Amino acid sequence: MRPSELFASLGSLAALGEFFRGDVAPWQWVAALDDIFVRGGPLLGAGFSCIGDGIWVHESVSIAQTASIIGPAIIGENCHIRHGAYIRGHVVLGSGCVVGNSCEIKHSLLLDGAQVPHLNYVGDSVLGRGSHLGAGAVLSNLRLDGRPIKIHLPTETIQTGWRKLGAILGDGAQVGCNAVLQPGTIVERNAVVYPCVARGGYIAANGCLGKS
């Protein structure tokens, strides 16, 4: 599996293409977040400034006074960081992203237009362009038994060796309210996870999980 199967492009984050490469598995983009902040911010161009502690923010971004941002982080053009949002380090947001009320994001990449708007947790994950989490949806990143996370694809099982990995959501993927995606879940383009599902694995493009 390659990123092109899930994401049409990096969009506004194209300047960071050397970090988010197309010749690796898409979950390797999570690991790339450990390296990007050494010099990734200056690559973004005009309109960005460092507001301290490795936090690069575009001048058009809206940040509520009650939001908390811990660097390093990159927050792209026209993003909205709403009341009570908590950005917990090693987070990259493309343009037009929403991080809403009482949401927590750590060590994750959100491509353009991804929305995490209400009471969500997103850990060690990648959200494609225009993807959306319903209220209360959680992208879990740690197994209860603490064992390394596996990725179950249609043709093989990948042993990542990682203790933490959340979900990889393709462009346009939708996750319903109060759903919990287990560590290592892959949701391909335009797939739908129905509300209150608590499962994981692999959901094919345009498919669904949890519909009765």
C-alpha positions as YAML, in Angstrom:
chain: A
units: angstrom
residues:
- id: 1
  name: MET
  ca: [0.00, 0.00, 0.00]
- id: 2
  name: ARG
  ca: [1.20, 3.48, -0.91]
- id: 3
  name: PRO
  ca: [-0.08, 6.93, 0.12]
- id: 4
  name: SER
  ca: [-1.50, 7.53, -3.38]
- id: 5
  name: GLU
  ca: [-4.12, 4.85, -2.67]
- id: 6
  name: LEU
  ca: [-5.47, 6.99, 0.17]
- id: 7
  name: PHE
  ca: [-4.53, 10.59, -0.61]
- id: 8
  name: ALA
  ca: [-4.79, 12.46, -3.92]
- id: 9
  name: SER
  ca: [-2.04, 14.89, -2.93]
- id: 10
  name: LEU
  ca: [-0.46, 16.81, -0.08]
- id: 11
  name: GLY
  ca: [-2.33, 19.93, -1.20]
- id: 12
  name: SER
  ca: [-1.15, 22.98, 0.71]
- id: 13
  name: LEU
  ca: [1.57, 20.89, 2.39]
- id: 14
  name: ALA
  ca: [3.28, 20.05, -0.92]
- id: 15
  name: ALA
  ca: [6.41, 21.89, 0.20]
- id: 16
  name: LEU
  ca: [6.85, 19.19, 2.85]
- id: 17
  name: GLY
  ca: [6.90, 16.38, 0.28]
- id: 18
  name: GLU
  ca: [10.43, 15.31, 1.18]
- id: 19
  name: PHE
  ca: [9.10, 14.26, 4.58]
- id: 20
  name: PHE
  ca: [5.78, 12.76, 3.47]
- id: 21
  name: ARG
  ca: [7.09, 10.64, 0.64]
- id: 22
  name: GLY
  ca: [5.01, 8.71, -1.85]
- id: 23
  name: ASP
  ca: [7.22, 5.61, -1.94]
- id: 24
  name: VAL
  ca: [6.56, 4.49, 1.64]
- id: 25
  name: ALA
  ca: [3.59, 2.95, 3.40]
- id: 26
  name: PRO
  ca: [1.08, 5.62, 4.49]
- id: 27
  name: TRP
  ca: [1.54, 4.87, 8.18]
- id: 28
  name: GLN
  ca: [5.21, 5.82, 7.78]
- id: 29
  name: TRP
  ca: [3.98, 9.41, 7.53]
- id: 30
  name: VAL
  ca: [3.31, 9.21, 11.26]
- id: 31
  name: ALA
  ca: [6.98, 8.42, 11.87]
- id: 32
  name: ALA
  ca: [7.97, 11.35, 9.62]
- id: 33
  name: LEU
  ca: [6.48, 13.71, 12.17]
- id: 34
  name: ASP
  ca: [9.52, 13.08, 14.36]
- id: 35
  name: ASP
  ca: [11.86, 14.65, 11.78]
- id: 36
  name: ILE
  ca: [9.87, 17.37, 10.08]
- id: 37
  name: PHE
  ca: [10.22, 20.12, 12.66]
- id: 38
  name: VAL
  ca: [13.97, 20.50, 12.39]
- id: 39
  name: ARG
  ca: [13.45, 22.66, 9.31]
- id: 40
  name: GLY
  ca: [9.94, 22.00, 8.05]
- id: 41
  name: GLY
  ca: [8.45, 25.30, 9.21]
- id: 42
  name: PRO
  ca: [10.60, 27.59, 7.06]
- id: 43
  name: LEU
  ca: [9.75, 25.52, 3.97]
- id: 44
  name: LEU
  ca: [6.12, 26.60, 4.20]
- id: 45
  name: GLY
  ca: [6.71, 30.06, 2.75]
- id: 46
  name: ALA
  ca: [5.00, 33.40, 3.12]
- id: 47
  name: GLY
  ca: [2.39, 34.01, 5.78]
- id: 48
  name: PHE
  ca: [3.87, 31.65, 8.38]
- id: 49
  name: SER
  ca: [5.63, 32.76, 11.52]
- id: 50
  name: CYS
  ca: [7.03, 30.98, 14.54]
- id: 51
  name: ILE
  ca: [5.16, 32.05, 17.65]
- id: 52
  name: GLY
  ca: [7.46, 30.15, 20.01]
- id: 53
  name: ASP
  ca: [8.47, 26.63, 21.01]
- id: 54
  name: GLY
  ca: [8.53, 25.40, 17.41]
- id: 55
  name: ILE
  ca: [4.93, 26.43, 16.69]
- id: 56
  name: TRP
  ca: [4.52, 27.67, 13.10]
- id: 57
  name: VAL
  ca: [1.19, 29.35, 12.42]
- id: 58
  name: HIS
  ca: [-0.21, 31.00, 9.29]
- id: 59
  name: GLU
  ca: [-1.39, 34.56, 9.75]
- id: 60
  name: SER
  ca: [-4.95, 33.63, 8.71]
- id: 61
  name: VAL
  ca: [-5.43, 31.05, 11.49]
- id: 62
  name: SER
  ca: [-8.14, 31.56, 14.11]
- id: 63
  name: ILE
  ca: [-7.17, 30.38, 17.60]
- id: 64
  name: ALA
  ca: [-9.53, 30.63, 20.58]
- id: 65
  name: GLN
  ca: [-8.00, 32.09, 23.72]
- id: 66
  name: THR
  ca: [-8.90, 28.93, 25.61]
- id: 67
  name: ALA
  ca: [-7.05, 26.62, 23.21]
- id: 68
  name: SER
  ca: [-3.73, 25.07, 24.24]
- id: 69
  name: ILE
  ca: [-0.94, 24.44, 21.72]
- id: 70
  name: ILE
  ca: [2.26, 22.64, 22.66]
- id: 71
  name: GLY
  ca: [5.00, 22.62, 20.07]
- id: 72
  name: PRO
  ca: [6.29, 21.54, 17.78]
- id: 73
  name: ALA
  ca: [3.34, 22.16, 15.49]
- id: 74
  name: ILE
  ca: [2.49, 23.55, 12.07]
- id: 75
  name: ILE
  ca: [-0.96, 25.12, 11.62]
- id: 76
  name: GLY
  ca: [-1.88, 25.93, 8.05]
- id: 77
  name: GLU
  ca: [-3.86, 28.65, 6.33]
- id: 78
  name: ASN
  ca: [-7.44, 29.32, 7.46]
- id: 79
  name: CYS
  ca: [-7.45, 26.67, 10.18]
- id: 80
  name: HIS
  ca: [-9.83, 27.08, 13.12]
- id: 81
  name: ILE
  ca: [-8.62, 26.07, 16.58]
- id: 82
  name: ARG
  ca: [-11.70, 26.35, 18.75]
- id: 83
  name: HIS
  ca: [-12.57, 26.63, 22.43]
- id: 84
  name: GLY
  ca: [-10.78, 24.12, 24.63]
- id: 85
  name: ALA
  ca: [-8.80, 22.46, 21.83]
- id: 86
  name: TYR
  ca: [-5.55, 20.78, 22.89]
- id: 87
  name: ILE
  ca: [-2.78, 20.34, 20.32]
- id: 88
  name: ARG
  ca: [-0.19, 18.21, 22.09]
- id: 89
  name: GLY
  ca: [2.95, 18.35, 20.00]
- id: 90
  name: HIS
  ca: [4.23, 16.96, 16.69]
- id: 91
  name: VAL
  ca: [1.04, 17.97, 14.88]
- id: 92
  name: VAL
  ca: [0.79, 19.24, 11.29]
- id: 93
  name: LEU
  ca: [-2.44, 20.77, 9.98]
- id: 94
  name: GLY
  ca: [-2.98, 21.61, 6.32]
- id: 95
  name: SER
  ca: [-5.21, 24.46, 5.20]
- id: 96
  name: GLY
  ca: [-8.81, 24.79, 6.34]
- id: 97
  name: CYS
  ca: [-8.62, 22.22, 9.13]
- id: 98
  name: VAL
  ca: [-10.84, 22.37, 12.22]
- id: 99
  name: VAL
  ca: [-9.82, 21.32, 15.72]
- id: 100
  name: GLY
  ca: [-12.85, 21.89, 17.88]
- id: 101
  name: ASN
  ca: [-14.24, 21.98, 21.37]
- id: 102
  name: SER
  ca: [-12.40, 19.73, 23.85]
- id: 103
  name: CYS
  ca: [-10.51, 17.85, 21.12]
- id: 104
  name: GLU
  ca: [-7.02, 16.48, 21.70]
- id: 105
  name: ILE
  ca: [-4.55, 15.81, 18.89]
- id: 106
  name: LYS
  ca: [-1.01, 14.49, 19.29]
- id: 107
  name: HIS
  ca: [1.63, 13.29, 16.83]
- id: 108
  name: SER
  ca: [-0.73, 13.44, 13.85]
- id: 109
  name: LEU
  ca: [-1.05, 14.84, 10.33]
- id: 110
  name: LEU
  ca: [-4.28, 16.41, 9.06]
- id: 111
  name: LEU
  ca: [-4.40, 17.19, 5.35]
- id: 112
  name: ASP
  ca: [-6.42, 20.08, 3.91]
- id: 113
  name: GLY
  ca: [-9.99, 20.40, 5.14]
- id: 114
  name: ALA
  ca: [-9.84, 17.57, 7.70]
- id: 115
  name: GLN
  ca: [-12.25, 18.20, 10.56]
- id: 116
  name: VAL
  ca: [-11.94, 17.10, 14.18]
- id: 117
  name: PRO
  ca: [-14.71, 19.31, 15.57]
- id: 118
  name: HIS
  ca: [-16.23, 17.97, 18.80]
- id: 119
  name: LEU
  ca: [-14.89, 15.95, 21.76]
- id: 120
  name: ASN
  ca: [-12.46, 13.87, 19.70]
- id: 121
  name: TYR
  ca: [-9.13, 12.21, 20.44]
- id: 122
  name: VAL
  ca: [-6.65, 11.73, 17.58]
- id: 123
  name: GLY
  ca: [-3.34, 10.05, 18.39]
- id: 124
  name: ASP
  ca: [-0.53, 9.03, 16.02]
- id: 125
  name: SER
  ca: [-2.82, 9.22, 13.00]
- id: 126
  name: VAL
  ca: [-3.16, 10.62, 9.48]
- id: 127
  name: LEU
  ca: [-6.41, 12.20, 8.27]
- id: 128
  name: GLY
  ca: [-6.88, 12.72, 4.54]
- id: 129
  name: ARG
  ca: [-8.30, 15.72, 2.76]
- id: 130
  name: GLY
  ca: [-11.89, 16.47, 3.69]
- id: 131
  name: SER
  ca: [-12.12, 13.64, 6.21]
- id: 132
  name: HIS
  ca: [-14.40, 14.16, 9.19]
- id: 133
  name: LEU
  ca: [-14.88, 12.81, 12.70]
- id: 134
  name: GLY
  ca: [-18.33, 12.91, 14.28]
- id: 135
  name: ALA
  ca: [-18.76, 14.13, 17.84]
- id: 136
  name: GLY
  ca: [-17.02, 11.92, 20.36]
- id: 137
  name: ALA
  ca: [-15.19, 9.77, 17.79]
- id: 138
  name: VAL
  ca: [-11.83, 8.44, 18.99]
- id: 139
  name: LEU
  ca: [-8.80, 7.24, 17.03]
- id: 140
  name: SER
  ca: [-7.15, 5.01, 19.61]
- id: 141
  name: ASN
  ca: [-3.38, 4.61, 19.38]
- id: 142
  name: LEU
  ca: [-2.46, 2.11, 22.11]
- id: 143
  name: ARG
  ca: [-3.50, -1.50, 22.63]
- id: 144
  name: LEU
  ca: [-4.82, -2.35, 26.10]
- id: 145
  name: ASP
  ca: [-2.18, -5.05, 26.43]
- id: 146
  name: GLY
  ca: [0.59, -2.71, 25.24]
- id: 147
  name: ARG
  ca: [1.72, -5.13, 22.53]
- id: 148
  name: PRO
  ca: [3.05, -3.92, 19.12]
- id: 149
  name: ILE
  ca: [0.39, -2.86, 16.67]
- id: 150
  name: LYS
  ca: [-0.49, -4.88, 13.58]
- id: 151
  name: ILE
  ca: [-2.07, -3.57, 10.38]
- id: 152
  name: HIS
  ca: [-4.48, -5.99, 8.73]
- id: 153
  name: LEU
  ca: [-4.66, -5.47, 4.96]
- id: 154
  name: PRO
  ca: [-6.74, -7.62, 2.58]
- id: 155
  name: THR
  ca: [-3.69, -9.58, 1.43]
- id: 156
  name: GLU
  ca: [-1.33, -9.48, 4.40]
- id: 157
  name: THR
  ca: [-0.77, -8.51, 8.01]
- id: 158
  name: ILE
  ca: [1.92, -5.93, 8.72]
- id: 159
  name: GLN
  ca: [3.89, -6.18, 11.96]
- id: 160
  name: THR
  ca: [4.76, -2.52, 12.61]
- id: 161
  name: GLY
  ca: [6.75, -3.13, 15.79]
- id: 162
  name: TRP
  ca: [5.29, 0.15, 17.07]
- id: 163
  name: ARG
  ca: [3.70, 0.53, 20.47]
- id: 164
  name: LYS
  ca: [1.61, 3.51, 19.33]
- id: 165
  name: LEU
  ca: [-0.25, 3.98, 16.04]
- id: 166
  name: GLY
  ca: [-3.75, 5.31, 15.51]
- id: 167
  name: ALA
  ca: [-5.81, 5.28, 12.32]
- id: 168
  name: ILE
  ca: [-5.02, 6.22, 8.73]
- id: 169
  name: LEU
  ca: [-8.05, 7.85, 7.09]
- id: 170
  name: GLY
  ca: [-8.11, 8.41, 3.34]
- id: 171
  name: ASP
  ca: [-9.51, 11.48, 1.59]
- id: 172
  name: GLY
  ca: [-13.19, 11.99, 2.31]
- id: 173
  name: ALA
  ca: [-13.43, 9.27, 4.97]
- id: 174
  name: GLN
  ca: [-16.22, 9.78, 7.52]
- id: 175
  name: VAL
  ca: [-16.29, 8.46, 11.08]
- id: 176
  name: GLY
  ca: [-19.63, 8.64, 12.92]
- id: 177
  name: CYS
  ca: [-20.37, 9.96, 16.38]
- id: 178
  name: ASN
  ca: [-18.92, 8.02, 19.34]
- id: 179
  name: ALA
  ca: [-17.13, 5.51, 17.12]
- id: 180
  name: VAL
  ca: [-13.82, 4.14, 18.40]
- id: 181
  name: LEU
  ca: [-11.28, 2.98, 15.83]
- id: 182
  name: GLN
  ca: [-8.75, 0.51, 17.18]
- id: 183
  name: PRO
  ca: [-4.99, 1.03, 16.74]
- id: 184
  name: GLY
  ca: [-3.72, 0.41, 13.23]
- id: 185
  name: THR
  ca: [-7.06, 0.87, 11.45]
- id: 186
  name: ILE
  ca: [-6.98, 1.75, 7.74]
- id: 187
  name: VAL
  ca: [-10.01, 3.58, 6.29]
- id: 188
  name: GLU
  ca: [-9.70, 4.10, 2.55]
- id: 189
  name: ARG
  ca: [-11.07, 7.00, 0.49]
- id: 190
  name: ASN
  ca: [-14.71, 7.98, 1.02]
- id: 191
  name: ALA
  ca: [-15.39, 5.03, 3.33]
- id: 192
  name: VAL
  ca: [-17.86, 5.44, 6.19]
- id: 193
  name: VAL
  ca: [-17.64, 4.21, 9.78]
- id: 194
  name: TYR
  ca: [-21.09, 4.29, 11.36]
- id: 195
  name: PRO
  ca: [-21.81, 5.79, 14.81]
- id: 196
  name: CYS
  ca: [-20.93, 3.85, 17.97]
- id: 197
  name: VAL
  ca: [-18.79, 1.27, 16.15]
- id: 198
  name: ALA
  ca: [-15.88, 0.02, 18.27]
- id: 199
  name: ARG
  ca: [-13.77, -1.95, 15.82]
- id: 200
  name: GLY
  ca: [-10.79, -1.68, 13.54]
- id: 201
  name: GLY
  ca: [-8.94, -3.37, 10.72]
- id: 202
  name: TYR
  ca: [-9.36, -2.35, 7.09]
- id: 203
  name: ILE
  ca: [-12.28, -0.60, 5.39]
- id: 204
  name: ALA
  ca: [-12.11, -0.48, 1.58]
- id: 205
  name: ALA
  ca: [-12.69, 2.66, -0.49]
- id: 206
  name: ASN
  ca: [-16.36, 3.67, -0.61]
- id: 207
  name: GLY
  ca: [-17.15, 0.89, 1.86]
- id: 208
  name: CYS
  ca: [-18.75, 1.04, 5.27]
- id: 209
  name: LEU
  ca: [-18.29, -0.42, 8.74]
- id: 210
  name: GLY
  ca: [-21.13, -0.97, 11.17]
- id: 211
  name: LYS
  ca: [-24.18, -0.51, 8.92]
- id: 212
  name: SER
  ca: [-26.95, -2.94, 9.84]
...
